[in-house]
Structures are given as structure tokens and as C-alpha cells.
Amino acid sequence: MNRLHMLKNATHTQMQSFIIEEETGKLLVIDGGNYGDALHLLEKLREITGQQVPHVDAWFFTHAHSDHMNAFNELMDKHPGAVEFDAIYCNFPSLQYLGLEEKDAPKTLGDFIRYSPRFAEKIVTVSMDDIYTFGSCTIEILQTVDTSVKENIVNNSSVVFKMQLGAKSILFLGDLGVEGGRRLLQNKKDRLKSDLCQMAHHGQNGVEREVYEAIAPEACLWCAPDWLYNNDRGKGYNTHIYQTVIVRGWMEELGVKTHYCIKDGDQTVEC
């Protein structure tokens, strides 16, 4: 059976973590979450594989934000050898480019680089139009970083890819922002239609509605805790600054009936 597992946040903050279970036994991880999500990720991998030291065939990173990469960094730092992996797939810009916007991403990527001598030969730098096959699962890279972009730099550096897993196509947008979404529409509009869509930037302040119109998903994957999904930081539903409720409205208008959200715990979708 092909299964997509979307993991809940183990701390209060937002995060993104997926495990892909392919029918012939291949196992993929996408991102992984924050430092505090590392042990839950490890426990879930052990549960799925039945192995004390789980074997991952491919680990994909969308971009260098802490809530996507630091679970991996934590495993490398505090639990070396707890997970085995064949390859890491990513496309990171330079620390200097990331540092034009914020300090978090250069620190996160810097930690990854510090641990990388242990697995340098396993790092695969992906490029647009690359296709990777893992058993019956295929992944097509639709977009990588464009360093001419100077707005929302780290989020717009997200690798965008489309996965075919069994009968379902799944589009992963990472934390792509407005500028990256417009570029995606311009270059790959004809490749965007997918059955499931990982909502950009946890479902708020990501790509514009036109991108979701091109994707036309049957189901949405929300990597959003309850406070983010409901735009509530303590004063009630839709009282804060996040755009999640607006994006939820777009999906309703587009006729999407099925929503998987980490606010409800670990989510498993059979494909």
C-alpha cells in the first residue's frame, strides 16, 4: 500500500514533516520539522519500518527554514546513527543570499553544512525538470531557487515538486511565496494539476489564489497547528494577522471538500 503520512507538531509552533511509504518498501522523508519534532519523527519511522534504526531511501528538503530542517539537524547532533539514509535531495542557495533577509535560515543551513561531512557523498542537488524514481513513486522537480528574487527570499527558495504515488498526484509547494508562485505559474502551469496539494507556507501568506486554481486539488494538506489554521493567537477565531481563513475560503470556493490538517494529529492518506 502507498501511504502519505503528515506528522503533527510536537511543539506549539508550526512545522512541516512528511513520510512517504511506497508499496514496494521504499521510504521517503520530506523536511521533518523543528528540533522538538525530531523524536516524534524518529518514533514514527520506527513504527512504520519496524526497525530500531529505520532506513530512509530518500530525504527531500524544500528549503532552509528551521521548522522544516531542524528535526534532521537534531537527529544528526543528538542522535547520530539513529536513522540511515541513502541520499538527501535539495537545492540550497548560498548562506550569503539567505542572510540578505534573516538570520534563522543561515543558522539552520549552517548547521546542516557542519554535519554534512558525514554524508557529503549522499547529497544530490536537484534541478528543474529532474525526475527521480523510487519503486512506483516518481518525483518531478518543477522549480528551484532563483537568486534574482529579492523578496521573501527564504520561502521563495523552496523546491517545488510533483509526486506520483500510486493513483494520486501530490504537489509540494514548501513555503513558496507570491513571487515564487507567479514564476511557477509562468513556467509550469500545465504541470500543476494534482490530486493533493501541500498548502504553501502552512496555508497562509504563501502563493496566490491563481496557483491553487491551476492545481485544482481534490484534497488539501495543511501543516498548520490549530492556532494557525483558525488564525487565533488567543482572542478567538480569525482575530489575528494570518491569512489561513482567507485561503480556506479560496479552497471552499474551488470546491475542495477534503482537508487533512496536523491540528488533528498525525494524518495518513492512502494512495
C-alpha positions in Angstrom: 0.0 0.0 0.0 1.2 3.5 -0.8 0.7 5.9 2.1 1.4 9.5 2.8 1.9 10.4 6.5 1.7 14.0 7.5 3.1 14.4 11.1 1.6 16.6 13.8 3.7 19.3 15.5 5.3 18.1 18.7 5.6 21.6 20.0 3.4 24.7 19.8 5.0 26.1 16.7 4.2 25.4 13.0 6.3 22.8 11.1 6.3 20.5 8.1 7.1 16.8 8.2 6.0 14.0 5.8 6.8 10.4 5.5 6.1 8.6 2.2 5.6 4.9 2.4 5.8 3.3 -1.0 4.2 -0.1 -1.8 7.5 -1.9 -2.6 9.1 -0.8 0.6 10.8 2.4 -0.4 10.6 5.1 2.3 10.9 8.9 1.8 11.0 11.8 4.2 10.1 15.4 3.3 11.5 18.1 5.6 11.0 16.8 9.2 10.1 19.8 11.4 11.7 21.7 14.3 14.2 20.5 16.9 11.3 19.5 19.1 9.8 17.3 16.4 12.8 15.1 15.9 11.9 12.3 18.4 8.3 12.1 17.1 9.7 11.7 13.5 12.1 9.0 14.7 9.3 7.2 16.6 7.1 7.3 13.5 9.8 6.0 11.3 10.4 3.1 13.7 6.7 2.4 13.8 6.4 2.3 10.0 9.5 0.3 9.3 9.6 -2.0 12.4 13.3 -1.2 12.6 15.1 0.3 15.6 17.4 2.1 13.1 15.0 3.0 10.3 16.3 3.0 6.7 15.2 6.0 4.5 15.7 5.8 0.8 15.4 9.5 0.1 15.2 12.6 2.3 13.9 15.7 0.5 14.3 19.2 1.8 12.1 22.0 0.5 14.1 25.0 1.9 16.3 26.1 4.8 13.9 27.2 7.5 14.2 25.8 11.0 10.6 24.4 11.1 11.5 22.3 8.0 15.1 21.2 8.6 16.0 21.3 12.3 14.5 17.9 13.2 17.1 16.4 10.8 19.8 18.6 12.4 18.7 17.5 15.8 19.0 13.8 14.8 22.4 14.4 13.4 23.5 16.3 16.6 21.9 14.4 19.5 21.0 11.0 17.9 23.8 10.2 15.4 23.2 6.8 13.7 19.5 6.7 14.8 18.4 6.9 11.1 20.1 5.6 8.0 19.5 7.2 4.6 20.7 6.6 1.1 20.5 10.2 -0.3 19.5 13.7 0.5 17.8 15.7 -2.2 17.9 19.5 -2.0 18.9 22.8 -3.7 20.1 25.4 -1.2 21.3 28.8 -2.2 24.3 30.3 -0.5 24.4 31.4 3.1 25.1 34.9 1.9 21.9 35.0 -0.2 19.8 33.6 2.6 21.3 36.1 5.0 20.1 39.1 3.0 16.7 38.5 4.7 17.1 36.9 8.1 19.4 35.1 10.5 17.4 31.9 11.0 17.9 30.3 7.7 21.7 30.8 7.5 22.0 29.3 11.1 19.8 26.3 10.0 21.6 25.7 6.8 25.0 26.3 8.5 24.2 23.5 11.0 23.4 21.2 8.1 26.6 22.1 6.4 28.5 21.5 9.7 27.1 17.9 9.8 27.4 17.3 6.1 31.0 15.8 6.1 29.3 12.6 7.4 27.1 12.3 4.4 28.5 14.6 1.7 28.6 11.9 -0.9 24.9 11.3 -0.4 23.8 14.9 -1.2 22.0 15.3 -4.5 21.5 18.8 -5.8 18.2 18.8 -7.7 17.5 20.9 -10.8 14.3 21.9 -12.6 12.8 19.1 -14.7 14.8 16.3 -12.9 12.8 13.2 -12.4 13.5 10.7 -9.6 12.0 7.2 -9.2 11.7 5.2 -6.0 9.9 2.0 -6.8 6.4 3.0 -8.0 6.9 6.6 -6.7 8.1 9.3 -9.1 9.1 12.9 -8.2 9.4 15.6 -10.8 11.2 18.8 -9.8 9.1 21.8 -11.1 11.1 24.7 -9.6 14.2 25.5 -7.7 15.7 28.7 -6.3 16.1 31.9 -8.4 18.6 34.2 -6.7 17.4 37.2 -8.7 14.4 37.2 -6.4 14.9 39.7 -3.6 11.5 39.4 -1.8 10.6 36.8 0.8 13.9 35.2 -0.1 14.0 32.1 2.0 10.4 31.0 1.4 10.7 31.7 -2.3 13.8 29.5 -2.4 11.5 26.4 -1.8 12.0 23.5 -4.1 8.6 22.7 -5.7 8.0 19.1 -6.8 5.2 16.9 -8.0 4.9 13.3 -6.7 3.1 10.5 -8.3 2.3 8.0 -5.6 0.1 5.1 -6.7 -3.1 6.6 -8.1 -2.6 10.0 -6.6 -0.5 13.0 -7.7 0.7 15.3 -4.9 2.1 18.8 -5.3 4.6 20.0 -2.6 4.9 23.8 -2.5 7.1 24.1 0.6 6.8 27.7 1.8 6.6 29.3 -1.6 5.5 32.9 -1.6 3.8 35.3 -4.1 6.8 35.9 -6.3 7.7 32.2 -6.5 4.1 31.3 -7.2 4.0 33.7 -10.1 7.1 32.2 -11.5 5.7 28.7 -11.1 2.6 29.7 -13.0 4.5 31.3 -15.8 6.8 28.3 -16.3 4.9 25.2 -15.2 1.2 26.0 -15.3 0.5 22.9 -17.4 2.1 20.6 -14.8 0.4 21.9 -11.7 -2.9 19.9 -11.7 -2.7 17.5 -8.8 -5.0 15.4 -6.6 -3.5 16.6 -3.4 -1.7 19.9 -2.6 0.6 20.7 0.3 -0.6 24.2 1.1 2.1 26.8 0.6 3.7 28.3 3.8 1.4 26.3 6.1 -1.7 27.7 4.3 -1.1 31.4 4.8 0.8 34.2 3.2 2.0 31.8 0.5 1.1 31.6 -3.2 -1.8 33.5 -4.7 -5.2 32.0 -5.5 -4.4 31.6 -9.2 -1.8 28.9 -8.3 -4.4 26.9 -6.4 -6.8 27.4 -9.3 -4.2 25.8 -11.6 -3.6 22.9 -9.1 -7.4 22.3 -8.7 -6.8 19.8 -5.9 -9.3 17.2 -4.6 -7.7 17.5 -1.1 -5.5 19.9 0.8 -2.6 19.1 3.2 -2.4 21.7 5.9 0.8 21.8 8.0 -0.9 24.1 10.4 -1.5 23.9 14.2 -4.9 24.8 15.4 -3.9 28.4 16.3 -2.7 29.0 12.7 -5.5 27.1 11.0 -8.0 29.2 12.8 -6.0 32.4 12.8 -6.3 32.6 16.6 -3.4 33.6 19.0 -5.7 33.8 22.0 -8.5 36.2 21.1 -10.7 33.9 19.1 -11.4 32.6 15.6 -9.9 34.8 12.8 -8.7 37.5 15.1 -5.0 37.6 14.3 -2.9 38.6 11.3 -2.6 35.2 9.5 -4.3 34.6 6.2 -5.3 31.0 6.8 -9.0 31.6 6.9 -8.8 33.6 3.6 -7.0 30.7 1.9 -9.5 28.2 3.4 -12.2 30.4 1.8 -10.5 30.1 -1.6 -10.5 26.3 -1.3 -14.2 26.3 -0.4 -14.9 28.4 -3.5 -12.8 26.0 -5.6 -15.0 23.1 -4.4 -12.4 21.3 -2.3 -14.2 19.0 0.2 -11.3 17.1 1.8 -8.8 18.6 4.2 -6.0 17.0 6.2 -4.6 19.1 9.0 -1.9 18.5 11.6 -4.1 20.3 14.2 -6.0 16.9 14.3 -2.8 14.9 14.9 -0.8 12.7 12.5 -2.6 12.3 9.2 -2.4 9.2 6.9 -3.6 9.3 3.3 -3.8 6.0 1.4 -2.9 6.5 -2.3 
